[in-house]
Amino acid sequence: MLSTDEPLSVVMTTETADNVIGTTVVTSSSSRGFSFYLQCLVIVIGVVGTAANALILYALVASKQHRKHVLIFNQNAIDCFSSIFLVITY
């Protein structure tokens, strides 16, 4: 039985490497392929978003409704510019 007067001791060992020069990170070809497809998907979403928002902006201006629907016009303008910047970023 343990006495409460004696402290418990814990032994912890660690191993260290003396001659560590550097580490290399190896990524598999499947993760590089996934990253490439993800970037392509982001570009496609940006291009489709730019085209759709530009079409709506054109329709609002052509029908002279952009003065009546200011909120919709401004929201589509912001979406169009953010889609353009998304494509430029990637």
C-alpha positions as CSV (number, residue, x, y, z in Angstrom):
1,M,0.0,0.0,0.0
2,L,1.3,3.5,-0.8
3,S,1.9,6.0,1.8
4,T,0.7,9.6,1.1
5,D,3.8,11.0,2.6
6,E,6.1,9.8,-0.2
7,P,5.9,11.7,-3.6
8,L,5.4,9.7,-6.7
9,S,8.2,9.7,-9.2
10,V,7.8,9.6,-12.9
11,V,10.7,8.7,-15.2
12,M,10.6,10.2,-18.7
13,T,13.1,9.4,-21.3
14,T,13.6,11.2,-24.6
15,E,15.8,10.3,-27.5
16,T,17.6,13.0,-29.4
17,A,19.4,12.9,-32.8
18,D,22.8,14.4,-32.7
19,N,23.4,14.8,-36.4
20,V,20.2,16.3,-37.8
21,I,21.0,18.3,-40.9
22,G,17.5,19.0,-42.3
23,T,14.2,17.6,-43.0
24,T,12.5,17.0,-46.3
25,V,8.8,16.9,-46.8
26,V,7.7,14.5,-49.4
27,T,4.2,15.0,-50.8
28,S,2.5,12.3,-52.7
29,S,1.5,12.7,-56.3
30,S,-2.1,12.3,-55.3
31,S,-2.0,15.3,-53.0
32,R,-0.3,17.4,-55.7
33,G,-3.0,16.3,-58.2
34,F,-5.7,17.2,-55.8
35,S,-4.2,20.6,-55.3
36,F,-4.1,21.2,-59.0
37,Y,-7.7,20.2,-59.5
38,L,-8.8,22.3,-56.6
39,Q,-7.1,25.4,-58.2
40,C,-8.7,24.6,-61.5
41,L,-12.1,24.4,-59.8
42,V,-11.6,27.7,-58.1
43,I,-10.7,29.3,-61.4
44,V,-13.7,27.8,-63.1
45,I,-16.0,29.1,-60.3
46,G,-14.4,32.6,-60.6
47,V,-14.9,32.7,-64.4
48,V,-18.5,31.5,-64.2
49,G,-19.2,33.9,-61.4
50,T,-17.7,36.8,-63.3
51,A,-19.7,36.0,-66.4
52,A,-23.0,35.5,-64.5
53,N,-22.7,38.7,-62.5
54,A,-21.6,40.7,-65.6
55,L,-24.6,39.4,-67.5
56,I,-26.9,40.5,-64.7
57,L,-25.2,43.9,-64.5
58,Y,-25.6,44.3,-68.2
59,A,-29.3,43.4,-68.1
60,L,-29.9,45.9,-65.3
61,V,-28.2,48.7,-67.1
62,A,-29.8,47.9,-70.5
63,S,-33.3,47.8,-69.1
64,K,-32.6,51.0,-67.0
65,Q,-33.5,49.2,-63.8
66,H,-30.2,49.8,-62.1
67,R,-31.6,53.0,-60.6
68,K,-34.6,51.3,-59.1
69,H,-32.8,48.3,-57.8
70,V,-29.7,49.9,-56.3
71,L,-29.1,47.1,-53.7
72,I,-29.2,44.3,-56.3
73,F,-27.0,46.3,-58.7
74,N,-24.4,47.1,-56.0
75,Q,-24.4,43.5,-54.7
76,N,-23.8,42.1,-58.2
77,A,-21.0,44.7,-58.8
78,I,-19.3,43.5,-55.6
79,D,-19.7,39.9,-56.6
80,C,-18.4,40.5,-60.1
81,F,-15.3,42.3,-58.8
82,S,-14.6,39.6,-56.2
83,S,-14.9,36.9,-58.8
84,I,-12.4,38.8,-61.0
85,F,-10.0,39.1,-58.1
86,L,-10.4,35.4,-57.3
87,V,-9.3,34.5,-60.8
88,I,-6.4,37.0,-60.7
89,T,-5.3,35.6,-57.3
90,Y,-5.2,32.0,-58.5
